């Protein structure tokens, strides 16, 4: 069985076809999914989906790329993380990809938000889900400064170099691969996927985005995480069952409050 460790099935294009999504998960032997929060206004939808389905979990957090949205405090995140089925804090992190004429110095609001999430994770004991884009050095630095390695977490939809992966692994983090790893252009990322220890690997869809080959360019969904697992198995020359079992065990080890 496989687990989609990161998806956004509360987004309208997926939420409206929930019965079909769950059926395709079963068809593809995807047993569970983690529906990840991106802001506070839509958090009730995330929590409702997790409450309605035994095999869906939830997280609480505000995405670094959402600027004009209510800003959570540490206490807010701690309170919200006490809801049933919440197994993680995030997604959080840093995203400097779209600076829009601003300097990195102008992104202090992102760094403060990231620190807030790390502190909430430490207070609740729930792992972090980290998004980083064009901001790897600052991401690793803040993780170290705030002690994100306890209780640890996952670098989701990983697209960085082996050096960045090593920096995260050294801080007790897992590395999660999305459909991007199946793209022909992703040679450097594929090298990372060969080198990450299997006991620290997760797989995900980040749906509705980034559908893996052979569905690239189409609407993504949790059932497609199987194709990520199949690609990584071929890439590493390991049996598919080994990848499936390891990434499933890793999920429940990291998100330890999730019930099997």
C-alpha positions in Angstrom: 0.0 0.0 0.0 1.0 3.6 -0.6 0.3 6.8 1.2 0.0 10.3 -0.3 1.8 12.3 2.4 0.8 15.7 0.9 -2.3 16.8 -1.0 -4.8 19.5 -1.2 -8.1 17.7 -1.8 -10.0 20.5 -0.2 -9.3 22.7 -3.2 -12.5 23.0 -5.2 -11.4 21.1 -8.3 -10.8 18.0 -6.2 -13.4 18.4 -3.4 -16.2 18.3 -5.9 -15.2 14.8 -7.0 -14.4 13.3 -3.6 -16.1 9.9 -4.1 -14.2 9.3 -7.4 -10.9 10.4 -5.7 -11.4 7.9 -2.9 -12.3 5.2 -5.3 -9.2 5.8 -7.4 -7.1 5.7 -4.3 -8.4 2.2 -3.5 -7.8 1.1 -7.1 -4.2 2.2 -6.9 -3.6 0.7 -3.4 -3.3 4.2 -1.8 -4.5 3.6 1.8 -4.2 7.1 3.3 -3.7 10.8 2.4 -2.7 13.9 4.4 -4.7 16.9 3.4 -2.5 19.9 4.0 -3.6 23.4 5.1 -2.5 26.5 3.3 -4.4 29.2 5.2 -6.7 29.7 8.1 -9.9 30.7 6.1 -10.0 27.3 4.4 -8.8 25.3 7.4 -12.4 24.3 8.3 -12.7 22.5 4.9 -9.5 20.6 5.6 -10.7 19.6 9.0 -14.1 18.6 7.7 -12.7 16.3 5.0 -10.4 14.6 7.6 -13.3 14.2 10.0 -15.5 12.6 7.3 -13.0 10.0 6.1 -11.1 7.6 8.3 -8.1 7.4 5.9 -7.6 11.2 5.5 -5.5 13.3 8.0 -5.1 17.0 8.3 -2.5 19.6 9.1 -2.7 23.2 10.4 -0.7 26.0 8.9 -0.3 29.0 6.5 1.7 28.7 3.3 4.7 31.0 2.9 3.4 32.3 -0.5 0.1 33.5 1.0 0.8 37.1 1.9 -2.7 38.7 2.2 -4.2 36.3 4.7 -4.8 36.2 8.5 -1.5 35.7 10.3 -1.5 32.9 12.9 0.2 33.3 16.3 1.9 30.4 18.1 -1.1 30.1 20.4 -3.4 30.1 17.4 -1.6 27.2 15.8 -1.3 25.3 19.1 -5.1 25.6 19.7 -6.0 24.6 16.1 -3.6 21.7 16.1 -5.6 20.1 18.9 -8.5 19.4 16.5 -9.1 15.7 15.8 -7.1 14.1 12.9 -4.5 17.0 12.9 -1.1 15.2 12.7 1.2 18.1 11.6 2.0 21.8 11.5 2.2 23.4 8.1 2.7 23.7 5.3 5.2 26.4 6.3 8.6 27.6 5.2 10.0 30.2 2.8 9.3 31.0 -0.9 11.4 33.7 -2.6 10.5 32.6 -6.1 8.2 35.6 -6.8 9.9 38.6 -5.2 8.1 41.0 -7.6 10.7 43.7 -7.4 11.3 43.3 -3.7 14.6 42.2 -2.0 15.1 39.2 0.1 15.3 41.6 3.1 11.7 42.6 2.4 10.6 39.0 3.1 11.0 39.2 6.8 7.3 38.6 7.2 7.8 35.1 5.7 10.7 34.4 8.0 8.7 35.5 11.1 5.8 33.3 10.0 8.1 30.4 9.6 9.5 30.9 13.1 6.0 31.0 14.4 5.2 27.6 12.9 8.4 26.0 14.1 7.7 27.2 17.7 4.2 25.8 17.5 5.5 22.5 16.3 7.9 22.3 19.2 5.2 23.2 21.6 2.7 20.6 20.3 5.3 17.9 19.5 3.8 17.6 16.0 6.1 17.5 13.0 6.5 20.3 10.5 5.7 20.2 6.8 8.2 22.6 5.1 7.9 24.2 1.7 11.1 25.9 0.4 11.6 27.5 -3.0 14.5 29.7 -4.0 15.2 30.0 -0.3 17.2 26.9 0.7 19.9 28.7 2.7 17.5 30.7 4.8 15.2 27.7 5.3 18.0 25.6 6.7 19.3 28.4 8.8 16.0 29.2 10.4 15.4 25.5 11.0 18.7 25.3 12.8 18.2 28.5 14.8 14.7 27.5 16.0 15.5 23.9 16.7 13.2 22.5 14.1 14.9 19.1 14.3 12.8 18.4 17.4 10.2 17.1 16.7 11.4 17.1 13.1 9.3 17.0 10.0 9.4 16.7 6.2 10.8 18.7 3.3 7.8 18.4 1.1 7.8 18.4 -2.8 11.6 18.4 -2.6 13.3 20.0 -5.6 16.6 21.1 -4.2 20.2 19.8 -4.5 21.7 16.9 -2.6 23.6 19.4 -0.4 20.2 20.8 0.7 18.8 17.4 1.2 21.8 16.5 3.4 21.3 19.7 5.4 17.7 18.7 6.1 18.6 15.0 6.8 21.2 16.2 9.3 18.4 18.1 11.1 16.3 14.9 11.5 14.0 15.7 8.5 12.5 13.4 6.0 12.6 14.1 2.2 9.3 13.8 0.2 9.3 13.4 -3.6 6.4 14.4 -5.8 5.6 13.8 -9.5 8.4 16.2 -10.4 10.9 13.4 -9.9 9.3 11.6 -12.9 9.9 14.5 -15.3 12.6 13.9 -17.9 14.2 17.3 -17.0 14.6 16.4 -13.3 18.0 14.7 -13.6 19.5 16.4 -10.5 16.4 15.6 -8.4 16.5 12.0 -9.6 20.1 11.8 -8.3 18.9 13.0 -4.9 16.1 10.3 -4.9 18.8 7.7 -5.5 20.8 8.9 -2.5 18.3 9.7 0.2 18.2 6.8 2.7 15.0 4.8 2.2 14.2 5.1 5.9 13.9 8.9 5.5 11.8 9.0 2.3 8.2 9.9 1.7 6.2 10.2 -1.5 3.4 12.6 -2.3 1.3 14.2 -5.1 0.9 17.8 -3.9 -2.4 17.4 -5.9 -4.1 19.1 -7.6 -0.7 20.1 -9.0 2.4 18.4 -10.5 0.8 15.2 -11.8 3.5 12.5 -12.5 4.2 10.9 -15.8 2.1 9.5 -17.5 -0.5 12.2 -16.3 1.8 15.2 -16.5 -0.2 18.3 -17.4 -3.5 16.9 -16.1 -5.3 17.4 -12.8 -3.4 15.5 -10.1 -5.0 13.3 -7.4 -3.9 11.2 -4.5 -4.2 7.9 -6.4 -1.4 9.0 -8.7 1.2 8.8 -5.9 1.6 5.1 -6.9 3.4 6.4 -10.1 5.9 8.3 -8.0 6.6 5.2 -6.0 7.0 3.1 -9.2 9.4 5.6 -10.7 11.6 5.7 -7.6 11.6 1.9 -7.4 12.9 1.7 -11.0 15.3 4.6 -10.4 16.9 2.9 -7.3 16.7 -0.6 -8.7 14.6 -1.8 -5.8 11.3 -3.8 -5.6 8.2 -1.7 -5.7 6.9 -3.4 -2.6 10.0 -2.3 -0.7 9.4 1.4 -1.6 5.7 1.1 -0.7 6.3 -0.5 2.6 9.2 1.8 3.6 7.4 5.0 2.7 4.2 3.8 4.5 6.1 3.0 7.6 8.0 6.3 7.4 4.7 8.2 7.3 3.3 6.6 10.4 6.7 7.0 12.2 6.9 10.7 11.4 3.2 11.5 11.9 3.0 9.4 15.0 -0.5 10.6 16.0 -2.0 9.1 12.8 -3.8 5.9 13.4 -3.0 3.0 11.1 
